[in-house]
Amino acid sequence: MQLGKIIADLRVKAIILLLPFTLISAPITNKEIGFTIDLPLSWRQHIVSPGTHAILRDTTGGHKSVISIEKILIDKNVDPTPSAWVRSQFLAFKLLVEHSVYPFGAILFYDSTSSAQLGALWSPELYAEFYHSDNKPTQAEYVRYAAISDFGYEIIAYGDSLDMATNIVYYADSLISTLVLSSPQNVSLLRSQHSRPFTVGKGGRIWVDVLGKSQRHIEGKGLSRRLYPVLGEGSTQKAPH
């Protein structure tokens, strides 16, 4: 059976299994970044970069993965429309996963059809696992892109592959699906080119821009700057009771 069909079946079953959680949730809003999301009361918002980047996590430790929401200024010279930005971001990440070597990435599921939406916004989704030299999955990411007006959004649930595999439907459908994006109130100084480091082939680590083109070789370690961020810094926002 195809993985996509398995995930679709799990999503149908989760509607009944996860319904009780919706009764104890409350919205968390970030007007500067421009989002509202319904989360259980135990979840908190950590501000990584004011006005641009927030991370959401379960303070009970019951769900070990975290959700990252980052706002990015769209360079209209590169991507003239919001949908063009979404398309180039999604393709760039898909290429990165398919061609990464250390850690080795494998796409388990993706949907870039017109039916992939967050509210009324087109928002393609992708789920991937990343393996190290022992061939055991160590990290997994569920990624969505969306754009509104002059801003694009990268929405990611990421963490240990076991937790992600166990709770992917919960993160994707019970939490991220409630995300509502809106035009941010305060426009911050944002980077317009969204790039991340991966090890590709024997040529070392490269930066890849929004069109999937390599920009420059760099040195360093780690899958990307967002894996296992320092959550002890910055501020948090508690869901209202």
Contacts in CASP RR format, 6 or more apart in sequence:
PFRMAT RR
TARGET T0000
AUTHOR 0000-0000-0000
METHOD contacts of the structure
MODEL  1
MQLGKIIADLRVKAIILLLPFTLISAPITNKEIGFTIDLPLSWRQHIVSP
GTHAILRDTTGGHKSVISIEKILIDKNVDPTPSAWVRSQFLAFKLLVEHS
VYPFGAILFYDSTSSAQLGALWSPELYAEFYHSDNKPTQAEYVRYAAISD
FGYEIIAYGDSLDMATNIVYYADSLISTLVLSSPQNVSLLRSQHSRPFTV
GKGGRIWVDVLGKSQRHIEGKGLSRRLYPVLGEGSTQKAPH
3 108 0 8 1.000
3 109 0 8 1.000
4 109 0 8 1.000
7 109 0 8 1.000
7 127 0 8 1.000
7 168 0 8 1.000
7 169 0 8 1.000
10 168 0 8 1.000
10 169 0 8 1.000
11 169 0 8 1.000
11 172 0 8 1.000
11 173 0 8 1.000
14 169 0 8 1.000
14 170 0 8 1.000
14 173 0 8 1.000
14 174 0 8 1.000
15 173 0 8 1.000
18 169 0 8 1.000
18 170 0 8 1.000
18 173 0 8 1.000
18 174 0 8 1.000
21 40 0 8 1.000
21 174 0 8 1.000
22 38 0 8 1.000
22 174 0 8 1.000
24 40 0 8 1.000
24 41 0 8 1.000
25 38 0 8 1.000
25 39 0 8 1.000
25 40 0 8 1.000
25 41 0 8 1.000
25 178 0 8 1.000
25 239 0 8 1.000
26 38 0 8 1.000
26 39 0 8 1.000
26 41 0 8 1.000
26 239 0 8 1.000
26 240 0 8 1.000
26 241 0 8 1.000
27 36 0 8 1.000
27 37 0 8 1.000
27 38 0 8 1.000
27 39 0 8 1.000
27 239 0 8 1.000
27 240 0 8 1.000
28 36 0 8 1.000
28 37 0 8 1.000
28 38 0 8 1.000
28 39 0 8 1.000
28 43 0 8 1.000
28 45 0 8 1.000
28 56 0 8 1.000
28 237 0 8 1.000
28 239 0 8 1.000
29 35 0 8 1.000
29 36 0 8 1.000
30 36 0 8 1.000
30 45 0 8 1.000
30 51 0 8 1.000
30 54 0 8 1.000
30 69 0 8 1.000
30 237 0 8 1.000
31 184 0 8 1.000
31 185 0 8 1.000
31 186 0 8 1.000
32 50 0 8 1.000
32 51 0 8 1.000
32 184 0 8 1.000
32 185 0 8 1.000
32 186 0 8 1.000
32 188 0 8 1.000
33 51 0 8 1.000
33 52 0 8 1.000
33 53 0 8 1.000
33 54 0 8 1.000
33 69 0 8 1.000
33 71 0 8 1.000
33 184 0 8 1.000
34 71 0 8 1.000
34 181 0 8 1.000
34 182 0 8 1.000
34 183 0 8 1.000
34 184 0 8 1.000
34 185 0 8 1.000
35 69 0 8 1.000
35 153 0 8 1.000
35 179 0 8 1.000
35 180 0 8 1.000
35 181 0 8 1.000
35 182 0 8 1.000
36 179 0 8 1.000
36 180 0 8 1.000
36 182 0 8 1.000
37 56 0 8 1.000
37 69 0 8 1.000
37 175 0 8 1.000
37 176 0 8 1.000
37 178 0 8 1.000
37 179 0 8 1.000
37 180 0 8 1.000
38 175 0 8 1.000
38 178 0 8 1.000
39 56 0 8 1.000
39 175 0 8 1.000
39 178 0 8 1.000
39 239 0 8 1.000
40 58 0 8 1.000
40 239 0 8 1.000
41 239 0 8 1.000
41 241 0 8 1.000
42 58 0 8 1.000
42 59 0 8 1.000
42 60 0 8 1.000
43 56 0 8 1.000
43 57 0 8 1.000
43 58 0 8 1.000
43 59 0 8 1.000
43 239 0 8 1.000
44 56 0 8 1.000
44 57 0 8 1.000
44 59 0 8 1.000
44 236 0 8 1.000
44 237 0 8 1.000
44 238 0 8 1.000
44 239 0 8 1.000
45 54 0 8 1.000
45 55 0 8 1.000
45 56 0 8 1.000
45 236 0 8 1.000
45 237 0 8 1.000
46 54 0 8 1.000
46 55 0 8 1.000
46 56 0 8 1.000
46 57 0 8 1.000
46 231 0 8 1.000
46 232 0 8 1.000
46 234 0 8 1.000
46 235 0 8 1.000
46 236 0 8 1.000
47 53 0 8 1.000
47 54 0 8 1.000
47 234 0 8 1.000
47 235 0 8 1.000
47 236 0 8 1.000
47 237 0 8 1.000
48 54 0 8 1.000
48 55 0 8 1.000
48 68 0 8 1.000
48 229 0 8 1.000
48 234 0 8 1.000
50 188 0 8 1.000
51 71 0 8 1.000
51 184 0 8 1.000
51 186 0 8 1.000
51 188 0 8 1.000
52 70 0 8 1.000
52 71 0 8 1.000
52 72 0 8 1.000
52 188 0 8 1.000
52 190 0 8 1.000
53 68 0 8 1.000
53 69 0 8 1.000
53 70 0 8 1.000
53 71 0 8 1.000
54 68 0 8 1.000
54 69 0 8 1.000
54 70 0 8 1.000
55 66 0 8 1.000
55 67 0 8 1.000
55 68 0 8 1.000
55 69 0 8 1.000
55 229 0 8 1.000
55 231 0 8 1.000
56 66 0 8 1.000
56 67 0 8 1.000
56 68 0 8 1.000
56 69 0 8 1.000
56 175 0 8 1.000
57 66 0 8 1.000
57 67 0 8 1.000
57 231 0 8 1.000
58 64 0 8 1.000
63 163 0 8 1.000
63 167 0 8 1.000
63 170 0 8 1.000
63 171 0 8 1.000
64 159 0 8 1.000
64 160 0 8 1.000
64 163 0 8 1.000
65 140 0 8 1.000
65 157 0 8 1.000
65 158 0 8 1.000
65 159 0 8 1.000
65 160 0 8 1.000
65 163 0 8 1.000
65 164 0 8 1.000
65 167 0 8 1.000
65 171 0 8 1.000
66 157 0 8 1.000
66 158 0 8 1.000
66 159 0 8 1.000
66 229 0 8 1.000
66 231 0 8 1.000
67 155 0 8 1.000
67 156 0 8 1.000
67 157 0 8 1.000
67 171 0 8 1.000
67 175 0 8 1.000
67 176 0 8 1.000
68 154 0 8 1.000
68 155 0 8 1.000
68 156 0 8 1.000
68 157 0 8 1.000
68 158 0 8 1.000
68 226 0 8 1.000
68 229 0 8 1.000
69 153 0 8 1.000
69 154 0 8 1.000
69 155 0 8 1.000
69 179 0 8 1.000
70 153 0 8 1.000
70 154 0 8 1.000
70 155 0 8 1.000
71 151 0 8 1.000
71 152 0 8 1.000
71 153 0 8 1.000
71 184 0 8 1.000
71 188 0 8 1.000
71 190 0 8 1.000
72 151 0 8 1.000
72 152 0 8 1.000
72 153 0 8 1.000
72 154 0 8 1.000
72 190 0 8 1.000
72 191 0 8 1.000
72 192 0 8 1.000
72 194 0 8 1.000
73 150 0 8 1.000
73 151 0 8 1.000
73 152 0 8 1.000
73 190 0 8 1.000
73 191 0 8 1.000
73 192 0 8 1.000
74 82 0 8 1.000
74 85 0 8 1.000
74 147 0 8 1.000
74 150 0 8 1.000
74 151 0 8 1.000
74 152 0 8 1.000
74 192 0 8 1.000
75 192 0 8 1.000
75 193 0 8 1.000
75 210 0 8 1.000
76 150 0 8 1.000
78 85 0 8 1.000
78 88 0 8 1.000
78 192 0 8 1.000
78 193 0 8 1.000
78 210 0 8 1.000
78 211 0 8 1.000
79 85 0 8 1.000
79 88 0 8 1.000
79 210 0 8 1.000
82 147 0 8 1.000
82 148 0 8 1.000
82 149 0 8 1.000
82 152 0 8 1.000
83 122 0 8 1.000
83 147 0 8 1.000
85 145 0 8 1.000
85 147 0 8 1.000
85 152 0 8 1.000
85 210 0 8 1.000
86 122 0 8 1.000
86 123 0 8 1.000
86 124 0 8 1.000
86 145 0 8 1.000
86 146 0 8 1.000
86 147 0 8 1.000
86 152 0 8 1.000
87 124 0 8 1.000
88 210 0 8 1.000
88 211 0 8 1.000
88 212 0 8 1.000
89 145 0 8 1.000
89 152 0 8 1.000
89 154 0 8 1.000
89 194 0 8 1.000
89 210 0 8 1.000
90 112 0 8 1.000
90 124 0 8 1.000
90 126 0 8 1.000
90 145 0 8 1.000
91 211 0 8 1.000
91 212 0 8 1.000
92 194 0 8 1.000
92 208 0 8 1.000
92 209 0 8 1.000
92 210 0 8 1.000
92 211 0 8 1.000
92 212 0 8 1.000
93 126 0 8 1.000
93 143 0 8 1.000
93 145 0 8 1.000
94 107 0 8 1.000
94 110 0 8 1.000
94 126 0 8 1.000
95 208 0 8 1.000
95 212 0 8 1.000
96 196 0 8 1.000
96 198 0 8 1.000
96 200 0 8 1.000
96 208 0 8 1.000
96 212 0 8 1.000
97 105 0 8 1.000
97 106 0 8 1.000
97 107 0 8 1.000
97 126 0 8 1.000
97 128 0 8 1.000
98 105 0 8 1.000
98 107 0 8 1.000
99 198 0 8 1.000
99 200 0 8 1.000
99 201 0 8 1.000
100 130 0 8 1.000
100 198 0 8 1.000
100 199 0 8 1.000
100 200 0 8 1.000
101 199 0 8 1.000
101 200 0 8 1.000
101 201 0 8 1.000
101 202 0 8 1.000
102 132 0 8 1.000
102 133 0 8 1.000
102 199 0 8 1.000
103 130 0 8 1.000
103 131 0 8 1.000
103 132 0 8 1.000
103 138 0 8 1.000
103 139 0 8 1.000
103 199 0 8 1.000
103 223 0 8 1.000
104 130 0 8 1.000
104 131 0 8 1.000
104 132 0 8 1.000
105 128 0 8 1.000
105 129 0 8 1.000
105 130 0 8 1.000
105 131 0 8 1.000
106 128 0 8 1.000
106 129 0 8 1.000
106 130 0 8 1.000
106 131 0 8 1.000
107 126 0 8 1.000
107 127 0 8 1.000
107 128 0 8 1.000
108 127 0 8 1.000
108 128 0 8 1.000
108 129 0 8 1.000
109 125 0 8 1.000
109 126 0 8 1.000
109 127 0 8 1.000
110 124 0 8 1.000
110 125 0 8 1.000
110 126 0 8 1.000
110 127 0 8 1.000
111 124 0 8 1.000
111 125 0 8 1.000
111 126 0 8 1.000
112 124 0 8 1.000
113 124 0 8 1.000
114 122 0 8 1.000
116 122 0 8 1.000
116 123 0 8 1.000
116 124 0 8 1.000
116 125 0 8 1.000
117 123 0 8 1.000
118 144 0 8 1.000
118 146 0 8 1.000
118 155 0 8 1.000
118 176 0 8 1.000
118 177 0 8 1.000
118 179 0 8 1.000
118 180 0 8 1.000
118 181 0 8 1.000
119 180 0 8 1.000
121 146 0 8 1.000
121 147 0 8 1.000
121 148 0 8 1.000
121 181 0 8 1.000
122 146 0 8 1.000
123 144 0 8 1.000
123 145 0 8 1.000
123 146 0 8 1.000
123 155 0 8 1.000
124 144 0 8 1.000
124 145 0 8 1.000
125 142 0 8 1.000
125 143 0 8 1.000
125 144 0 8 1.000
125 172 0 8 1.000
126 141 0 8 1.000
126 142 0 8 1.000
126 143 0 8 1.000
126 144 0 8 1.000
127 140 0 8 1.000
127 141 0 8 1.000
127 142 0 8 1.000
127 143 0 8 1.000
127 168 0 8 1.000
127 172 0 8 1.000
128 140 0 8 1.000
128 141 0 8 1.000
128 143 0 8 1.000
129 137 0 8 1.000
129 139 0 8 1.000
129 140 0 8 1.000
129 161 0 8 1.000
129 164 0 8 1.000
130 137 0 8 1.000
130 138 0 8 1.000
130 139 0 8 1.000
130 140 0 8 1.000
130 141 0 8 1.000
130 161 0 8 1.000
130 223 0 8 1.000
131 137 0 8 1.000
131 138 0 8 1.000
132 138 0 8 1.000
137 161 0 8 1.000
137 162 0 8 1.000
138 160 0 8 1.000
138 161 0 8 1.000
139 158 0 8 1.000
139 159 0 8 1.000
139 160 0 8 1.000
139 161 0 8 1.000
139 223 0 8 1.000
139 227 0 8 1.000
140 158 0 8 1.000
140 159 0 8 1.000
140 160 0 8 1.000
140 161 0 8 1.000
140 164 0 8 1.000
140 165 0 8 1.000
140 168 0 8 1.000
141 156 0 8 1.000
141 157 0 8 1.000
141 158 0 8 1.000
141 159 0 8 1.000
141 164 0 8 1.000
142 156 0 8 1.000
142 157 0 8 1.000
142 158 0 8 1.000
142 164 0 8 1.000
142 168 0 8 1.000
142 171 0 8 1.000
142 172 0 8 1.000
142 176 0 8 1.000
143 154 0 8 1.000
143 155 0 8 1.000
143 156 0 8 1.000
144 154 0 8 1.000
144 155 0 8 1.000
144 156 0 8 1.000
144 176 0 8 1.000
145 152 0 8 1.000
145 153 0 8 1.000
145 154 0 8 1.000
145 155 0 8 1.000
146 152 0 8 1.000
146 153 0 8 1.000
146 155 0 8 1.000
146 181 0 8 1.000
147 153 0 8 1.000
148 181 0 8 1.000
148 182 0 8 1.000
148 183 0 8 1.000
149 183 0 8 1.000
151 183 0 8 1.000
151 184 0 8 1.000
151 190 0 8 1.000
153 181 0 8 1.000
154 194 0 8 1.000
155 176 0 8 1.000
155 179 0 8 1.000
156 226 0 8 1.000
157 164 0 8 1.000
157 168 0 8 1.000
157 171 0 8 1.000
157 172 0 8 1.000
157 175 0 8 1.000
157 176 0 8 1.000
158 164 0 8 1.000
158 226 0 8 1.000
158 227 0 8 1.000
159 227 0 8 1.000
159 228 0 8 1.000
164 171 0 8 1.000
193 209 0 8 1.000
193 210 0 8 1.000
194 209 0 8 1.000
194 210 0 8 1.000
195 207 0 8 1.000
195 208 0 8 1.000
195 209 0 8 1.000
195 210 0 8 1.000
195 215 0 8 1.000
196 207 0 8 1.000
196 208 0 8 1.000
196 224 0 8 1.000
196 225 0 8 1.000
197 205 0 8 1.000
197 206 0 8 1.000
197 207 0 8 1.000
197 218 0 8 1.000
197 220 0 8 1.000
197 222 0 8 1.000
197 224 0 8 1.000
197 225 0 8 1.000
198 205 0 8 1.000
198 206 0 8 1.000
198 208 0 8 1.000
198 223 0 8 1.000
198 224 0 8 1.000
199 205 0 8 1.000
200 206 0 8 1.000
200 214 0 8 1.000
203 217 0 8 1.000
204 217 0 8 1.000
205 217 0 8 1.000
205 218 0 8 1.000
205 219 0 8 1.000
205 220 0 8 1.000
206 214 0 8 1.000
206 215 0 8 1.000
206 216 0 8 1.000
206 217 0 8 1.000
206 218 0 8 1.000
207 214 0 8 1.000
207 215 0 8 1.000
207 216 0 8 1.000
207 218 0 8 1.000
208 214 0 8 1.000
208 215 0 8 1.000
209 215 0 8 1.000
END
